[in-house]
């Protein structure tokens, strides 16, 4: 009977012992060549199981308006419209909504007791509410004299009409400014020499009301931007306003600064809150040096005091 023996094959080298290859050798007793048996192949590691992607929580739907501000004559509000709104209005005035639904709106000096805030959603649903507007006790002076007869001369109006057109066009510009988002700061400090909304009535006939806030800060005093914006008008010599500056704050809100003695900025220039704009003066039709600051939104005249903290 032929016997078989299985043993490891040891290899020797001149450098010393060498470890056998990772194989087993099978030898026969008859001196046949050893049979090489391959080492077993390790099983492949299991493929990792991909993690399930996280599912974002759905964005809550806004079902109503949210807002804050001064809901009174000459006041304002900043707010956010409901979700999926395609248009919104305050009374008859269309609102501009940013990509997240935020907006600015305001109330005229002579706004009525209530005004409707309304939005139309993409599905046609209308979301609306009536805002109660607080009346103001304006400073009304009644004088027992007749209002001056006649109006401006034709020669004056030839100069005035192009000025009024330039002011109107400047106030219609949409520059994309975002100062409307900010809390306003005082453009100058000093004695308040004229308040917004004050008015004279001549034997029952109303005169024009004061359209801005007068700050007697002293001739040559520098005034600054109350909020970010873009200069849309910079005029050196208008008949009534003198050196006039108008700044767009975005969303239809703009500031006008009258009677300056010097202007530091030019049309098209971006300005930031607190940036110097010019110097207080008495150019145009003014009885003394002061800064007349007016605020307008979509042709509604606003009270600057309602935008400001207490004077520092």
C-alpha positions, 0 to 999 in steps of 0.5 A: 500500500502506498502511503501519503504524508502531508507536511509543511514545506520549509524554505531556506534562504541565505539570509535566514529562515523565510516564512512559507508562502501562505499556501499548503504543500502536499507531497507524495512519498514517491518524490512527486512534485508538491501540489500547491493548494491555494489559501482560501479567499476571505469573504468580502465585507458586506456593503454598507447600507446607505443612510436614509436622507433626512426629511426636512420638516414642512414650513408652517403656513402663515394664515394671517398678516403679522405687523407692528408699527404706529397705527395712527394718522401719519404713522406706519407699519412693517409686516408680513403677508400670509403664505402663497400671496400673489398680491396685497393692498392697503386700501387702494394702494398696492403693496410691494412684497419681498421674496419672504412676504415682508412689506412696508406701508403707511397712513396719510396725515388725513387717513380715515378711522379704518383702512382695509389690509388685504391679500390674495393667495395663489388659490384665490382665497382672500385674507383681509382685516380692517385696521383701526387708525387712531386720529390725531389732535393736530395743531390747528390755528384759526385766524380771523383774516382772509387768505391771501387772494390770488395765486402764484404768478405765471412767471413763477410757475414757469420755473416751478412746474419743472421743479414739481415734475422733478420732485414727483419723478424722484419720488416714484423711483424704485431703487431696491433700497432697504432702509425701510427695514431699519429703525430710523435715527435723528438726522440732526438734533436741536430745537423743534421749530415746526411740527408735522401736520400743523395748519392755519385756517383763514376764516374757515378756509384751510391753508396748507398743512406743514408737511414735515418736521423742522429742526433748528440745529444751527446754521452749518450743522451737518445732518445725516441719513436717518436710514439706508437709501439711494439719492434720487434727487440732489438739486442746488437751487429750487425756488422754495426748497433751496438746496434739496435732497431726496433719498429713496429708502425702498418700498415707496418710502422716501425722505426729503431734506430742504433748505441746505447750505451744502450737499455732500452726496450726488444722485445715484449714490448709495448712503448708509444710516448715519452718513453725513448728507449735507449742512443745515441752512436757509436756502430757498424760502426759509425764515432762518436756518433749519432742516425741514425733513419730510417723509412720503410713502406712495404719495401719503405724507407721514410724521417723522416723529413717529419713526424716531426714538426720543431725541438724544 
